[in-house]
Amino acid sequence: MSTALDSGRMRVRPLLSYTDDQGNIRQITTPEEWANRRTQLRGIIEYYLGEAPPLEAKPPVFTVLEEKDQPEYKQMLISYEVEPGEIVKAHLLIPPKEKRRCGAAVLCQHGTSTEAKDTQLGAGAKRNRDWGCLLAKHGFIILAPDHVCAGERQPADIKPYDTSPFAARYPKWSATGKAIWDAQRALDVLCRLEEVDPQRLGTIGHSLGGYSSIFLAAFDERVRAAVSSCGLTSWQDNPKKLEFARDRWYVHFPRLREPFLRNEIPFDMHEFAALIAPRPFLNISGMADKMYSPSNDNMPEIGYQLSQVWSLLGAGEGFANFLTGTDHDVPDYVQALAVAWMVRWLCE
């Protein structure tokens, strides 16, 4: 296996240095310099998220559609509006008062399973995708909605995770931008619950849910702790980078397609993740995961670059890069680690 050291050059864009418009290399050595660079990165990313419509985040109102008592939590199916006329359904899990962890709540974002939000209750053929059940059993309040183009939100005649209905409504926006907006509205719902402490919000997910958690945490500082399972990669020197700028099915960033076709990288995924700092972020990746790239051998370097940012901000303990020998999967010990991370950063 070749590595960045074998090749004699860094295959991952550094986070604490960059090239300015005049071609000069700028080193970042202070939190203030990082704050300026963070503002620049956020502006670049916002452009590629597209032009959002003039939506207004109104005080959330939700309706309980179904309710049942499970042995370790109350399970509710609720609905709420994310924009005028657009209703989202979500599972809300609330442990009994004596088992709750100081009002901590976690937004659980599902991967590209046809079962969508129901995976958080254990549905689907793949094991250990049920972050919702897992965390609720450990005392966390859980909200698990359908993604923008999945589950009960997707028209019956459209393939799951096909973003074309969304693109027809908002041709200048991106599905990623919309997913961030929707996840923020989910946080609004959690904050309205009297059982929830708004200072103890987290987000977690696998695959699509993993990078959706990164994107939300990067843009919403209400997220105090984030966990991504198999959701982080680098687009640098990656022949699969067009998976994030397709022209069919799930189109993440339409504006990235042209620069990617020219082999230009306006921003990379770990630069998006760096916007989370200094709030706690746990990345979990399988070194044998070929979902986003032919090889995951740059994940140690990605982790090193991110750790430098957290350390610069005096929050080194708040970042962890846990690498398994597995593929695009969730071993039992990964679930245990994720629970421990949420307990550490949301409950202590």
PAMIVO-643724 format. One record per residue (C-alpha): chain; residue number from 0; x negated, y, z negated. Coordinates in nm, 3 decimals, padded with zeros to 5 digits. Each point is the difference from the previous one (the first is absolute). Layout:
// PAMIVO-643724
+--------+-----+---------+---------+---------+
! cadena ! num !       X !       Y !       Z !
+--------+-----+---------+---------+---------+
!      A ! NUM !       X !       Y !       Z !
...
+--------+-----+---------+---------+---------+
***
This chain:
// PAMIVO-643724
+--------+-----+---------+---------+---------+
! cadena ! num !       X !       Y !       Z !
+--------+-----+---------+---------+---------+
!      A !   0 !  00.000 !  00.000 !  00.000 !
!      A !   1 ! -00.142 !  00.339 !  00.094 !
!      A !   2 !  00.019 !  00.282 ! -00.251 !
!      A !   3 ! -00.048 !  00.375 ! -00.002 !
!      A !   4 ! -00.351 ! -00.059 ! -00.140 !
!      A !   5 ! -00.081 ! -00.256 !  00.272 !
!      A !   6 !  00.096 !  00.243 !  00.274 !
!      A !   7 ! -00.211 !  00.278 ! -00.148 !
!      A !   8 !  00.286 !  00.249 ! -00.004 !
!      A !   9 !  00.308 !  00.069 ! -00.205 !
!      A !  10 !  00.317 ! -00.139 !  00.155 !
!      A !  11 !  00.224 !  00.191 ! -00.240 !
!      A !  12 !  00.030 !  00.377 !  00.009 !
!      A !  13 ! -00.152 !  00.154 ! -00.316 !
!      A !  14 !  00.234 !  00.187 ! -00.230 !
!      A !  15 ! -00.246 !  00.235 ! -00.171 !
!      A !  16 ! -00.150 !  00.140 !  00.317 !
!      A !  17 !  00.152 !  00.115 !  00.327 !
!      A !  18 ! -00.083 !  00.186 !  00.318 !
!      A !  19 !  00.147 !  00.349 !  00.025 !
!      A !  20 !  00.125 !  00.175 !  00.314 !
!      A !  21 ! -00.352 !  00.127 !  00.074 !
!      A !  22 ! -00.148 ! -00.349 ! -00.012 !
!      A !  23 ! -00.166 !  00.049 ! -00.338 !
!      A !  24 !  00.005 ! -00.280 ! -00.258 !
!      A !  25 !  00.154 !  00.118 ! -00.325 !
!      A !  26 ! -00.069 ! -00.182 ! -00.326 !
!      A !  27 !  00.263 ! -00.008 ! -00.274 !
!      A !  28 ! -00.154 !  00.008 ! -00.346 !
!      A !  29 !  00.263 !  00.169 ! -00.220 !
!      A !  30 !  00.370 ! -00.049 ! -00.074 !
!      A !  31 !  00.066 !  00.344 !  00.147 !
!      A !  32 ! -00.163 ! -00.097 !  00.330 !
!      A !  33 !  00.204 ! -00.321 !  00.004 !
!      A !  34 !  00.319 !  00.202 ! -00.062 !
!      A !  35 ! -00.077 !  00.204 !  00.312 !
!      A !  36 ! -00.075 ! -00.312 !  00.202 !
!      A !  37 !  00.318 ! -00.165 ! -00.132 !
!      A !  38 !  00.203 !  00.298 !  00.124 !
!      A !  39 ! -00.161 ! -00.036 !  00.343 !
!      A !  40 !  00.069 ! -00.373 !  00.015 !
!      A !  41 !  00.359 !  00.046 ! -00.110 !
!      A !  42 !  00.054 !  00.258 !  00.272 !
!      A !  43 ! -00.141 ! -00.233 !  00.266 !
!      A !  44 !  00.217 ! -00.290 ! -00.119 !
!      A !  45 !  00.312 !  00.219 ! -00.018 !
!      A !  46 ! -00.042 !  00.084 !  00.368 !
!      A !  47 ! -00.007 ! -00.368 !  00.094 !
!      A !  48 !  00.302 ! -00.071 ! -00.217 !
!      A !  49 !  00.192 !  00.211 !  00.250 !
!      A !  50 !  00.259 !  00.272 ! -00.034 !
!      A !  51 !  00.255 ! -00.078 ! -00.268 !
!      A !  52 !  00.351 !  00.140 !  00.045 !
!      A !  53 !  00.112 !  00.273 ! -00.242 !
!      A !  54 !  00.127 ! -00.241 ! -00.264 !
!      A !  55 !  00.074 !  00.106 ! -00.356 !
!      A !  56 ! -00.064 ! -00.228 ! -00.297 !
!      A !  57 !  00.323 !  00.027 ! -00.197 !
!      A !  58 !  00.059 ! -00.129 ! -00.354 !
!      A !  59 !  00.053 ! -00.373 !  00.045 !
!      A !  60 !  00.336 ! -00.167 ! -00.043 !
!      A !  61 !  00.023 ! -00.376 !  00.010 !
!      A !  62 !  00.282 ! -00.252 ! -00.008 !
!      A !  63 ! -00.013 ! -00.339 ! -00.166 !
!      A !  64 !  00.137 ! -00.253 !  00.249 !
!      A !  65 ! -00.069 ! -00.323 ! -00.189 !
!      A !  66 ! -00.118 ! -00.088 ! -00.346 !
!      A !  67 ! -00.103 ! -00.325 ! -00.165 !
!      A !  68 ! -00.190 ! -00.103 ! -00.308 !
!      A !  69 ! -00.314 ! -00.203 !  00.055 !
!      A !  70 ! -00.176 ! -00.172 ! -00.292 !
!      A !  71 ! -00.269 !  00.270 ! -00.026 !
!      A !  72 !  00.156 !  00.313 !  00.156 !
!      A !  73 !  00.315 !  00.157 !  00.134 !
!      A !  74 !  00.011 ! -00.020 !  00.380 !
!      A !  75 !  00.191 !  00.263 !  00.197 !
!      A !  76 !  00.047 !  00.068 !  00.368 !
!      A !  77 !  00.027 !  00.375 !  00.047 !
!      A !  78 !  00.036 !  00.240 !  00.291 !
!      A !  79 ! -00.118 !  00.358 !  00.039 !
!      A !  80 ! -00.051 !  00.260 !  00.271 !
!      A !  81 ! -00.346 !  00.079 !  00.138 !
!      A !  82 !  00.129 !  00.256 !  00.248 !
!      A !  83 !  00.351 !  00.114 !  00.093 !
!      A !  84 !  00.198 ! -00.303 !  00.115 !
!      A !  85 ! -00.285 ! -00.249 ! -00.043 !
!      A !  86 !  00.060 ! -00.247 ! -00.281 !
!      A !  87 ! -00.263 ! -00.232 ! -00.146 !
!      A !  88 !  00.072 ! -00.306 ! -00.209 !
!      A !  89 ! -00.245 ! -00.108 ! -00.269 !
!      A !  90 ! -00.038 ! -00.246 ! -00.283 !
!      A !  91 ! -00.024 !  00.163 ! -00.342 !
!      A !  92 ! -00.131 ! -00.221 ! -00.280 !
!      A !  93 !  00.017 !  00.119 ! -00.360 !
!      A !  94 ! -00.141 ! -00.212 ! -00.283 !
!      A !  95 !  00.173 !  00.013 ! -00.340 !
!      A !  96 ! -00.102 !  00.293 ! -00.218 !
!      A !  97 ! -00.210 ! -00.208 ! -00.237 !
!      A !  98 ! -00.214 ! -00.131 !  00.289 !
!      A !  99 ! -00.050 !  00.325 !  00.195 !
!      A ! 100 ! -00.347 !  00.149 !  00.014 !
!      A ! 101 !  00.041 !  00.365 ! -00.105 !
!      A ! 102 !  00.230 !  00.080 !  00.291 !
!      A ! 103 ! -00.258 ! -00.100 !  00.263 !
!      A ! 104 !  00.149 ! -00.058 !  00.345 !
!      A ! 105 ! -00.143 ! -00.138 !  00.323 !
!      A ! 106 !  00.115 !  00.047 !  00.359 !
!      A ! 107 ! -00.049 ! -00.337 !  00.173 !
!      A ! 108 ! -00.048 !  00.028 !  00.376 !
!      A ! 109 !  00.045 ! -00.315 !  00.208 !
!      A ! 110 ! -00.201 ! -00.132 !  00.293 !
!      A ! 111 !  00.119 ! -00.090 !  00.351 !
!      A ! 112 !  00.227 ! -00.282 ! -00.109 !
!      A ! 113 !  00.347 ! -00.039 !  00.149 !
!      A ! 114 !  00.127 ! -00.026 ! -00.358 !
!      A ! 115 ! -00.121 !  00.359 ! -00.063 !
!      A ! 116 !  00.094 !  00.120 ! -00.350 !
!      A ! 117 !  00.121 ! -00.349 ! -00.095 !
!      A ! 118 ! -00.363 ! -00.120 ! -00.005 !
!      A ! 119 ! -00.027 !  00.193 ! -00.326 !
!      A ! 120 !  00.252 ! -00.245 ! -00.145 !
!      A ! 121 ! -00.187 ! -00.304 !  00.130 !
!      A ! 122 !  00.159 ! -00.043 !  00.344 !
!      A ! 123 ! -00.208 ! -00.111 !  00.298 !
!      A ! 124 ! -00.233 ! -00.287 !  00.079 !
!      A ! 125 ! -00.320 !  00.168 ! -00.119 !
!      A ! 126 ! -00.084 ! -00.026 ! -00.367 !
!      A ! 127 ! -00.090 !  00.277 ! -00.243 !
!      A ! 128 !  00.157 !  00.288 !  00.194 !
!      A ! 129 !  00.249 !  00.054 ! -00.284 !
!      A ! 130 ! -00.170 !  00.292 ! -00.172 !
!      A ! 131 !  00.341 !  00.120 ! -00.120 !
!      A ! 132 !  00.085 ! -00.313 ! -00.199 !
!      A ! 133 ! -00.355 ! -00.032 ! -00.127 !
!      A ! 134 ! -00.027 !  00.352 ! -00.135 !
!      A ! 135 !  00.355 !  00.006 ! -00.138 !
!      A ! 136 ! -00.080 ! -00.313 ! -00.201 !
!      A ! 137 ! -00.294 !  00.194 ! -00.145 !
!      A ! 138 !  00.220 !  00.289 ! -00.112 !
!      A ! 139 ! -00.017 !  00.240 !  00.294 !
!      A ! 140 !  00.305 !  00.167 !  00.152 !
!      A ! 141 !  00.004 ! -00.082 !  00.372 !
!      A ! 142 !  00.143 !  00.157 !  00.313 !
!      A ! 143 ! -00.036 ! -00.198 !  00.325 !
!      A ! 144 !  00.162 !  00.160 !  00.309 !
!      A ! 145 !  00.018 ! -00.106 !  00.364 !
!      A ! 146 ! -00.269 !  00.154 !  00.221 !
!      A ! 147 !  00.107 !  00.249 !  00.268 !
!      A ! 148 !  00.036 ! -00.262 !  00.275 !
!      A ! 149 !  00.078 ! -00.316 ! -00.193 !
!      A ! 150 !  00.262 ! -00.188 ! -00.194 !
!      A ! 151 !  00.344 !  00.154 ! -00.018 !
!      A ! 152 ! -00.129 !  00.325 !  00.150 !
!      A ! 153 ! -00.079 ! -00.152 !  00.340 !
!      A ! 154 !  00.278 ! -00.032 !  00.261 !
!      A ! 155 !  00.100 ! -00.363 !  00.052 !
!      A ! 156 ! -00.094 !  00.006 !  00.369 !
!      A ! 157 ! -00.351 !  00.137 ! -00.063 !
!      A ! 158 ! -00.300 ! -00.215 ! -00.094 !
!      A ! 159 ! -00.115 !  00.047 ! -00.360 !
!      A ! 160 ! -00.272 !  00.266 ! -00.033 !
!      A ! 161 !  00.067 !  00.142 !  00.346 !
!      A ! 162 ! -00.026 !  00.377 ! -00.052 !
!      A ! 163 !  00.168 !  00.098 !  00.328 !
!      A ! 164 !  00.334 !  00.100 ! -00.164 !
!      A ! 165 ! -00.191 !  00.233 ! -00.233 !
!      A ! 166 ! -00.210 !  00.140 !  00.287 !
!      A ! 167 !  00.314 !  00.072 !  00.200 !
!      A ! 168 !  00.127 !  00.216 ! -00.288 !
!      A ! 169 ! -00.331 !  00.167 ! -00.080 !
!      A ! 170 ! -00.233 ! -00.013 !  00.302 !
!      A ! 171 ! -00.253 !  00.242 ! -00.156 !
!      A ! 172 ! -00.024 ! -00.171 ! -00.339 !
!      A ! 173 ! -00.174 ! -00.328 ! -00.086 !
!      A ! 174 !  00.134 ! -00.312 ! -00.167 !
!      A ! 175 ! -00.280 !  00.039 ! -00.255 !
!      A ! 176 !  00.108 !  00.355 ! -00.079 !
!      A ! 177 !  00.358 ! -00.119 ! -00.036 !
!      A ! 178 ! -00.108 ! -00.289 ! -00.225 !
!      A ! 179 ! -00.178 !  00.247 ! -00.230 !
!      A ! 180 !  00.311 !  00.221 ! -00.011 !
!      A ! 181 !  00.224 ! -00.297 ! -00.081 !
!      A ! 182 ! -00.235 ! -00.126 ! -00.272 !
!      A ! 183 !  00.000 !  00.347 ! -00.158 !
!      A ! 184 !  00.379 ! -00.012 ! -00.010 !
!      A ! 185 ! -00.030 ! -00.337 ! -00.175 !
!      A ! 186 ! -00.222 !  00.167 ! -00.262 !
!      A ! 187 !  00.272 !  00.265 ! -00.037 !
!      A ! 188 !  00.247 ! -00.276 ! -00.085 !
!      A ! 189 ! -00.233 ! -00.152 ! -00.257 !
!      A ! 190 ! -00.060 !  00.339 ! -00.159 !
!      A ! 191 !  00.373 !  00.045 ! -00.045 !
!      A ! 192 !  00.039 ! -00.314 ! -00.207 !
!      A ! 193 !  00.013 !  00.073 ! -00.373 !
!      A ! 194 ! -00.199 ! -00.319 ! -00.062 !
!      A ! 195 ! -00.295 !  00.128 !  00.206 !
!      A ! 196 ! -00.288 !  00.219 ! -00.112 !
!      A ! 197 ! -00.085 !  00.211 !  00.312 !
!      A ! 198 ! -00.361 !  00.017 ! -00.120 !
!      A ! 199 ! -00.033 ! -00.379 !  00.034 !
!      A ! 200 !  00.073 ! -00.076 !  00.366 !
!      A ! 201 ! -00.186 ! -00.254 !  00.211 !
!      A ! 202 !  00.022 ! -00.153 !  00.345 !
!      A ! 203 ! -00.106 ! -00.340 !  00.130 !
!      A ! 204 !  00.032 ! -00.213 !  00.311 !
!      A ! 205 ! -00.155 ! -00.258 !  00.230 !
!      A ! 206 ! -00.096 !  00.055 !  00.367 !
!      A ! 207 !  00.241 !  00.266 !  00.134 !
!      A ! 208 !  00.099 !  00.057 ! -00.362 !
!      A ! 209 ! -00.367 !  00.027 ! -00.092 !
!      A ! 210 ! -00.089 !  00.283 !  00.233 !
!      A ! 211 !  00.340 !  00.159 ! -00.054 !
!      A ! 212 ! -00.095 !  00.020 ! -00.368 !
!      A ! 213 ! -00.331 !  00.163 !  00.094 !
!      A ! 214 !  00.173 !  00.254 !  00.223 !
!      A ! 215 !  00.262 !  00.087 ! -00.264 !
!      A ! 216 ! -00.254 !  00.039 ! -00.280 !
!      A ! 217 ! -00.217 !  00.219 !  00.222 !
!      A ! 218 !  00.285 !  00.244 !  00.058 !
!      A ! 219 !  00.193 ! -00.012 ! -00.328 !
!      A ! 220 ! -00.181 !  00.070 ! -00.324 !
!      A ! 221 !  00.289 ! -00.136 ! -00.203 !
!      A ! 222 ! -00.155 ! -00.341 !  00.070 !
!      A ! 223 ! -00.228 ! -00.059 ! -00.296 !
!      A ! 224 ! -00.126 ! -00.343 !  00.109 !
!      A ! 225 ! -00.003 ! -00.180 !  00.336 !
!      A ! 226 ! -00.080 ! -00.355 !  00.109 !
!      A ! 227 ! -00.050 ! -00.110 !  00.360 !
!      A ! 228 ! -00.022 ! -00.368 !  00.088 !
!      A ! 229 ! -00.141 ! -00.066 !  00.348 !
!      A ! 230 !  00.088 !  00.350 !  00.115 !
!      A ! 231 ! -00.335 !  00.171 !  00.051 !
!      A ! 232 ! -00.240 ! -00.018 !  00.293 !
!      A ! 233 ! -00.224 !  00.228 !  00.206 !
!      A ! 234 !  00.067 !  00.106 !  00.358 !
!      A ! 235 ! -00.366 !  00.075 !  00.069 !
!      A ! 236 ! -00.138 ! -00.244 !  00.262 !
!      A ! 237 !  00.321 ! -00.200 ! -00.038 !
!      A ! 238 !  00.151 ! -00.148 !  00.321 !
!      A ! 239 !  00.331 ! -00.043 ! -00.183 !
!      A ! 240 !  00.041 !  00.368 ! -00.090 !
!      A ! 241 !  00.273 !  00.039 !  00.265 !
!      A ! 242 !  00.222 ! -00.214 ! -00.224 !
!      A ! 243 !  00.057 !  00.327 ! -00.188 !
!      A ! 244 !  00.075 !  00.196 !  00.320 !
!      A ! 245 !  00.200 ! -00.247 !  00.207 !
!      A ! 246 !  00.244 !  00.108 !  00.268 !
!      A ! 247 !  00.247 ! -00.276 ! -00.092 !
!      A ! 248 !  00.162 ! -00.173 ! -00.302 !
!      A ! 249 ! -00.129 !  00.165 ! -00.319 !
!      A ! 250 ! -00.165 !  00.326 !  00.105 !
!      A ! 251 ! -00.179 !  00.144 ! -00.304 !
!      A ! 252 ! -00.170 !  00.316 !  00.132 !
!      A ! 253 !  00.102 !  00.091 !  00.359 !
!      A ! 254 ! -00.244 !  00.292 !  00.007 !
!      A ! 255 ! -00.294 ! -00.229 ! -00.071 !
!      A ! 256 !  00.043 ! -00.198 !  00.322 !
!      A ! 257 ! -00.180 !  00.238 !  00.235 !
!      A ! 258 ! -00.306 !  00.057 ! -00.223 !
!      A ! 259 ! -00.019 ! -00.373 ! -00.076 !
!      A ! 260 !  00.006 ! -00.077 !  00.373 !
!      A ! 261 ! -00.299 !  00.237 !  00.031 !
!      A ! 262 ! -00.160 ! -00.183 ! -00.295 !
!      A ! 263 !  00.026 !  00.313 ! -00.215 !
!      A ! 264 !  00.092 ! -00.028 ! -00.369 !
!      A ! 265 !  00.150 !  00.329 ! -00.129 !
!      A ! 266 !  00.026 ! -00.152 ! -00.349 !
!      A ! 267 ! -00.048 ! -00.346 ! -00.143 !
!      A ! 268 !  00.213 ! -00.202 ! -00.240 !
!      A ! 269 ! -00.242 !  00.025 ! -00.290 !
!      A ! 270 !  00.005 !  00.379 !  00.043 !
!      A ! 271 !  00.378 ! -00.019 ! -00.041 !
!      A ! 272 ! -00.051 ! -00.211 ! -00.314 !
!      A ! 273 ! -00.255 !  00.248 ! -00.136 !
!      A ! 274 !  00.278 !  00.258 ! -00.033 !
!      A ! 275 !  00.128 ! -00.203 ! -00.296 !
!      A ! 276 ! -00.307 !  00.080 ! -00.212 !
!      A ! 277 ! -00.034 !  00.045 ! -00.293 !
!      A ! 278 !  00.326 ! -00.185 ! -00.076 !
!      A ! 279 ! -00.048 ! -00.378 ! -00.048 !
!      A ! 280 ! -00.007 ! -00.213 !  00.315 !
!      A ! 281 ! -00.064 ! -00.374 !  00.024 !
!      A ! 282 ! -00.077 ! -00.139 !  00.345 !
!      A ! 283 !  00.023 ! -00.376 !  00.051 !
!      A ! 284 ! -00.124 ! -00.150 !  00.327 !
!      A ! 285 ! -00.075 ! -00.346 !  00.132 !
!      A ! 286 ! -00.340 ! -00.029 !  00.162 !
!      A ! 287 !  00.144 ! -00.261 !  00.239 !
!      A ! 288 !  00.295 !  00.226 !  00.093 !
!      A ! 289 !  00.006 !  00.051 !  00.378 !
!      A ! 290 !  00.331 !  00.188 !  00.010 !
!      A ! 291 ! -00.150 !  00.343 !  00.069 !
!      A ! 292 ! -00.345 ! -00.081 !  00.133 !
!      A ! 293 ! -00.206 ! -00.298 !  00.123 !
!      A ! 294 ! -00.196 !  00.007 ! -00.325 !
!      A ! 295 !  00.042 !  00.161 ! -00.339 !
!      A ! 296 ! -00.374 !  00.022 ! -00.061 !
!      A ! 297 !  00.016 !  00.379 ! -00.042 !
!      A ! 298 !  00.227 ! -00.015 ! -00.304 !
!      A ! 299 ! -00.293 !  00.024 ! -00.246 !
!      A ! 300 ! -00.115 !  00.320 !  00.173 !
!      A ! 301 !  00.356 !  00.138 !  00.000 !
!      A ! 302 !  00.016 ! -00.067 ! -00.374 !
!      A ! 303 ! -00.337 !  00.164 ! -00.056 !
!      A ! 304 !  00.101 !  00.314 !  00.188 !
!      A ! 305 !  00.325 !  00.028 ! -00.198 !
!      A ! 306 ! -00.175 ! -00.066 ! -00.331 !
!      A ! 307 ! -00.233 !  00.294 !  00.067 !
!      A ! 308 !  00.298 !  00.237 !  00.015 !
!      A ! 309 !  00.155 ! -00.129 ! -00.324 !
!      A ! 310 ! -00.340 !  00.019 ! -00.170 !
!      A ! 311 ! -00.059 !  00.356 !  00.121 !
!      A ! 312 !  00.330 !  00.096 ! -00.162 !
!      A ! 313 ! -00.095 ! -00.165 ! -00.327 !
!      A ! 314 !  00.255 ! -00.279 !  00.043 !
!      A ! 315 ! -00.211 ! -00.295 !  00.107 !
!      A ! 316 !  00.201 ! -00.247 ! -00.208 !
!      A ! 317 !  00.311 !  00.101 !  00.195 !
!      A ! 318 ! -00.109 ! -00.167 !  00.323 !
!      A ! 319 ! -00.053 ! -00.370 !  00.061 !
!      A ! 320 ! -00.066 ! -00.197 !  00.318 !
!      A ! 321 !  00.083 ! -00.367 ! -00.061 !
!      A ! 322 ! -00.108 ! -00.231 !  00.283 !
!      A ! 323 !  00.122 ! -00.357 !  00.026 !
!      A ! 324 ! -00.115 ! -00.278 !  00.229 !
!      A ! 325 !  00.352 ! -00.045 !  00.136 !
!      A ! 326 !  00.178 !  00.122 !  00.309 !
!      A ! 327 !  00.316 !  00.216 !  00.016 !
!      A ! 328 !  00.142 ! -00.152 ! -00.315 !
!      A ! 329 !  00.076 !  00.056 ! -00.369 !
!      A ! 330 ! -00.165 ! -00.251 ! -00.234 !
!      A ! 331 !  00.138 ! -00.042 ! -00.351 !
!      A ! 332 ! -00.297 !  00.177 ! -00.157 !
!      A ! 333 !  00.063 !  00.304 !  00.222 !
!      A ! 334 !  00.348 !  00.032 ! -00.145 !
!      A ! 335 ! -00.145 ! -00.024 ! -00.351 !
!      A ! 336 ! -00.255 !  00.271 !  00.080 !
!      A ! 337 !  00.268 !  00.230 !  00.142 !
!      A ! 338 !  00.211 ! -00.035 ! -00.315 !
!      A ! 339 ! -00.303 !  00.075 ! -00.217 !
!      A ! 340 ! -00.078 !  00.309 !  00.209 !
!      A ! 341 !  00.350 !  00.137 ! -00.043 !
!      A ! 342 ! -00.004 ! -00.072 ! -00.374 !
!      A ! 343 ! -00.336 !  00.176 ! -00.036 !
!      A ! 344 !  00.089 !  00.315 !  00.190 !
!      A ! 345 !  00.374 !  00.039 ! -00.056 !
!      A ! 346 !  00.041 ! -00.124 ! -00.356 !
!      A ! 347 ! -00.313 !  00.085 ! -00.198 !
+--------+-----+---------+---------+---------+
***
